[in-house]
């Protein structure tokens, strides 16, 4: 929903250009809005999941994965895809602190990107 909000998209675009860094805006069920300093922008959608899900910690796990993706020098859109993959795993662990193991991440990545 935030990505459809032109104010949010415009603010992210300006911030990316002014800081010369990519900007990521989590947009809940809609995924992650990405703006880059070169003007590229777009919505990286979440992964469709069956209920039940527990969204507690989804933003934390997505943010941690974004940081890992950027440290690994992934392009911003790929870092956002990676973040959505990690968050999709943690939200399926209801009633507990969700974590995502490397094996789970690789399996979900292969499911989602094929």
ZIQUICOR-V688365 format. One record per residue. N is the residue number from 1. OMEGA is omega in whole degrees, -180 to 180 (none if undefined). Layout:
# ZIQUICOR-V688365
n=N omega=OMEGA
n=N omega=OMEGA
This chain:
# ZIQUICOR-V688365
n=1 omega=180
n=2 omega=-180
n=3 omega=178
n=4 omega=179
n=5 omega=-176
n=6 omega=178
n=7 omega=179
n=8 omega=180
n=9 omega=180
n=10 omega=179
n=11 omega=179
n=12 omega=179
n=13 omega=180
n=14 omega=-179
n=15 omega=179
n=16 omega=180
n=17 omega=-177
n=18 omega=-178
n=19 omega=-176
n=20 omega=179
n=21 omega=175
n=22 omega=178
n=23 omega=179
n=24 omega=177
n=25 omega=177
n=26 omega=-175
n=27 omega=176
n=28 omega=-178
n=29 omega=-179
n=30 omega=177
n=31 omega=-177
n=32 omega=174
n=33 omega=-179
n=34 omega=171
n=35 omega=-180
n=36 omega=-178
n=37 omega=-180
n=38 omega=176
n=39 omega=176
n=40 omega=-179
n=41 omega=177
n=42 omega=179
n=43 omega=173
n=44 omega=-173
n=45 omega=174
n=46 omega=177
n=47 omega=178
n=48 omega=-178
n=49 omega=173
n=50 omega=175
n=51 omega=3
n=52 omega=173
n=53 omega=179
n=54 omega=-172
n=55 omega=179
n=56 omega=179
n=57 omega=-179
n=58 omega=180
n=59 omega=178
n=60 omega=-179
n=61 omega=177
n=62 omega=180
n=63 omega=178
n=64 omega=180
n=65 omega=175
n=66 omega=179
n=67 omega=178
n=68 omega=179
n=69 omega=-180
n=70 omega=176
n=71 omega=178
n=72 omega=178
n=73 omega=171
n=74 omega=171
n=75 omega=-176
n=76 omega=-180
n=77 omega=178
n=78 omega=177
n=79 omega=178
n=80 omega=176
n=81 omega=178
n=82 omega=180
n=83 omega=179
n=84 omega=177
n=85 omega=-180
n=86 omega=-180
n=87 omega=-180
n=88 omega=178
n=89 omega=-176
n=90 omega=-178
n=91 omega=179
n=92 omega=179
n=93 omega=-173
n=94 omega=174
n=95 omega=180
n=96 omega=175
n=97 omega=-177
n=98 omega=174
n=99 omega=179
n=100 omega=-180
n=101 omega=176
n=102 omega=180
n=103 omega=178
n=104 omega=-179
n=105 omega=-180
n=106 omega=179
n=107 omega=-180
n=108 omega=178
n=109 omega=-180
n=110 omega=177
n=111 omega=-170
n=112 omega=-173
n=113 omega=-180
n=114 omega=none
